[in-house]
Amino acid sequence: MRDWLTARQAPEVRLRLEGPFPAAPMDPSWFLRIEAPFREADLLVFSDGRLDLSWYDPRDLDAGMRNEGHGHLSPTSLVALLERLVRPEGAV
């Protein structure tokens, strides 16, 4: 996660990463906050490959908050999801 964060820094996208936290089955290992003109998102990444994602588009507040759960993410699929979140045209 830190390698992706370091490589992905851009002036229009603010990223805040916390973790890794001690591995516990019900607690996240990582927390990532994404803030950009086109998307704000909070991700909780668990040690077993699960991810909880909440996001919205600040340009369209009427659409509301979207919540998703992803399971059994490989490192490759996690990076692909993160890349979609930080691209303005990226559909989640």
C-alpha positions as CSV (number, residue, x, y, z in Angstrom):
1,M,0.0,0.0,0.0
2,R,2.8,2.5,0.8
3,D,4.5,1.8,-2.5
4,W,1.3,2.5,-4.4
5,L,0.7,5.6,-2.3
6,T,4.2,7.0,-2.9
7,A,4.0,6.4,-6.7
8,R,0.5,7.8,-7.0
9,Q,0.9,11.3,-5.4
10,A,-0.7,14.0,-7.5
11,P,-1.5,17.6,-6.6
12,E,-5.3,17.2,-7.2
13,V,-5.5,14.0,-5.1
14,R,-4.9,14.0,-1.4
15,L,-4.2,10.5,0.1
16,R,-3.8,9.6,3.7
17,L,-2.8,6.1,4.7
18,E,-2.8,4.7,8.3
19,G,-1.5,1.3,9.2
20,P,-0.6,-1.4,9.1
21,F,-2.4,-2.1,12.4
22,P,-2.0,-5.3,14.3
23,A,-3.8,-8.1,12.4
24,A,-7.2,-9.0,14.0
25,P,-10.0,-10.8,12.2
26,M,-12.6,-8.1,12.7
27,D,-10.4,-5.1,12.5
28,P,-8.8,-3.4,9.5
29,S,-5.1,-3.6,8.8
30,W,-5.1,-0.4,6.7
31,F,-7.2,2.7,6.4
32,L,-6.9,4.9,3.3
33,R,-8.7,8.3,2.8
34,I,-8.9,9.7,-0.8
35,E,-9.9,13.3,-1.3
36,A,-10.1,14.8,-4.8
37,P,-12.4,17.2,-6.6
38,F,-14.1,14.2,-8.3
39,R,-14.3,11.6,-5.5
40,E,-13.9,11.2,-1.7
41,A,-13.5,7.7,-0.4
42,D,-12.6,5.8,2.8
43,L,-11.2,2.3,2.4
44,L,-10.8,-0.3,5.2
45,V,-8.5,-3.1,4.1
46,F,-8.5,-6.3,6.2
47,S,-5.7,-8.8,6.5
48,D,-7.8,-11.6,4.9
49,G,-8.1,-9.7,1.6
50,R,-11.5,-8.1,2.3
51,L,-12.1,-4.4,1.7
52,D,-14.9,-2.1,2.7
53,L,-15.3,1.0,0.6
54,S,-17.5,4.1,1.1
55,W,-17.3,6.9,-1.5
56,Y,-19.2,9.8,-3.1
57,D,-18.7,12.3,-5.8
58,P,-18.6,15.8,-4.3
59,R,-19.8,17.3,-7.6
60,D,-23.1,15.3,-7.3
61,L,-24.2,15.3,-3.6
62,D,-27.7,14.2,-4.6
63,A,-26.3,10.8,-5.6
64,G,-25.3,10.2,-2.0
65,M,-22.8,7.9,-0.4
66,R,-22.0,4.6,-2.0
67,N,-20.9,1.6,0.0
68,E,-19.2,-1.6,-1.3
69,G,-17.6,-4.7,0.0
70,H,-14.9,-6.6,-1.9
71,G,-13.6,-10.0,-0.9
72,H,-10.6,-12.0,-1.6
73,L,-8.6,-9.2,-3.3
74,S,-5.3,-10.0,-4.6
75,P,-2.6,-7.3,-4.6
76,T,-3.2,-6.8,-8.3
77,S,-7.0,-6.4,-8.0
78,L,-6.4,-4.0,-5.0
79,V,-4.1,-1.8,-7.1
80,A,-6.7,-1.8,-9.9
81,L,-9.4,-0.7,-7.6
82,L,-7.3,2.0,-6.1
83,E,-6.3,3.3,-9.6
84,R,-10.0,3.5,-10.6
85,L,-10.7,5.5,-7.4
86,V,-8.0,8.2,-8.1
87,R,-8.8,8.7,-11.8
88,P,-11.5,11.3,-12.6
89,E,-13.0,9.1,-15.3
90,G,-12.7,6.0,-13.2
91,A,-15.9,4.2,-12.6
92,V,-16.1,2.3,-9.3
